[in-house]
Amino acid sequence: MTPIPFTRGVPPEQVLPVTELVKLTTEVLSERPVELFQYPRIGANLGDDALRAALAGRLGTTPERVFVGNGSLQVLDLLAAALLSGENKSVVVEEPTYDRARQIFERHGGQVTGVPLRSTGFAVDALADVVARVRPAFVYTIPDFQNPSGVCAGVEQRQALVDLAERHGFAIVEDTPYRALRYHGVELPSIADLAPERVITVGSLSKVLSPGLRVGYAVGTPELVAGIAVRAEGTYLTPTPLTQAVAARALEYGVVDSAIADAVAFLKPRHDSAVAAARAAFGDALLAEPGGGYFLSVLAESRLTEAELVAGAKAAGVTFAPGSAFFPGGRLPDGKLFLRLPFQALPESDFARGARALADVLVGR
Ligand SMILES: Cc1ncc(COP(=O)(O)O)c(C=O)c1O
């Protein structure tokens, strides 16, 4: 039998608006073929003007504060290079955090310290202690339906982070790819809403339109985003004009909004059924009931090593990303194992079967 994959956060193909994207691609190409197949302008190119204007409108900011790159991970890499170019190499992250972000910070010389996540975000006391001790250049947070845990930070935690940033003078990088995918409850203020001048927002169209377009962005001060654009030019000369033009048109015509509505309608039942299945399989070890996004997660006491869990899961027909990768230095909390359970791409019965199998391996059944 093919294994049940609890491995990656890829959108299910049912939510990709491929027909509309083909139409928009044909439309922009027939209007501006030479421009879209030629080198774009160089000299701190922040990205397609119409796209930056559309993103600025959605995010309540102005275009000169928006930089668009080839996916948000690349934007994060350029941003980390800028933020870690000075003396201060200290970075604070949620624990667990997005593994690729942690690796980027480490690659740029960052000394990464984690603060444990609770079901409603950072443990505020621990965050206060850590930032007072390590004096970070910035704190990296994924406040909405976090990858890998699914945790959505509460308003109190968001405000506490902003208050600490004001007190200690650090920047906040908020990474928001899952923010629009909310299945329950009301939208919470973004961290940038609470402290626009302290926060750099990173965002992506990968989970709300198409990951293949590779469109991600950062919103910060005009000086910061211009600096990122200069670094970008030294790496890949200019952004990709065709996919940015398609993304701009998709925002203009409401295709992103309809793709979000379709994704929410498609994913809500998967989320609800996955929460019920994971609660039944793992009980209180389930870290959070997210209400949005792609991920559930489990932090559980176990007598197994991670290697034993991976091998046992494989024998039981389940593959998953080893949880230690999501922790600074690859170190799990003592005596615990962590499992990320993406639910977005799995039929409900597969998720339930996989969760039960993993739970059995975890307790040695
Ligand atoms: C938190 C987070 N940030 C960034 C990314 C990268 O997204 P992309 O490069 O497709 O915009 C992902 C992808 O899964 C993610 O989960």
The ligand as an SDF file (V2000), in Angstrom:
LIG
                    3D

 16 16  0  0  0  0  0  0  0  0999 V2000
    5.8360   29.8300    7.3630 C   0  0  0  0  0  0  0  0  0  0  0  0
    6.2590   29.7240    5.9400 C   0  0  0  0  0  0  0  0  0  0  0  0
    6.9860   30.7010    5.4180 N   0  0  0  0  0  0  0  0  0  0  0  0
    7.3850   30.6610    4.1270 C   0  0  0  0  0  0  0  0  0  0  0  0
    7.0460   29.6010    3.3110 C   0  0  0  0  0  0  0  0  0  0  0  0
    7.5460   29.6050    1.8890 C   0  0  0  0  0  0  0  0  0  0  0  0
    6.5460   29.8760    0.9950 O   0  0  0  0  0  0  0  0  0  0  0  0
    6.7980   30.3710   -0.5070 P   0  0  0  0  0  0  0  0  0  0  0  0
    8.2900   30.4390   -0.7300 O   0  0  0  0  0  0  0  0  0  0  0  0
    6.1480   29.3590   -1.3840 O   0  0  0  0  0  0  0  0  0  0  0  0
    6.1670   31.7220   -0.5970 O   0  0  0  0  0  0  0  0  0  0  0  0
    6.2860   28.5530    3.8070 C   0  0  0  0  0  0  0  0  0  0  0  0
    5.9420   27.4020    2.9500 C   0  0  0  0  0  0  0  0  0  0  0  0
    5.4570   26.3920    3.3360 O   0  0  0  0  0  0  0  0  0  0  0  0
    5.8740   28.6120    5.1710 C   0  0  0  0  0  0  0  0  0  0  0  0
    5.1400   27.6430    5.7250 O   0  0  0  0  0  0  0  0  0  0  0  0
  1  2  1  0
  2  3  1  0
  2 15  2  0
  3  4  2  0
  4  5  1  0
  5  6  1  0
  5 12  2  0
  6  7  1  0
  7  8  1  0
  8  9  2  0
  8 10  1  0
  8 11  1  0
 12 13  1  0
 12 15  1  0
 13 14  2  0
 15 16  1  0
M  END
$$$$
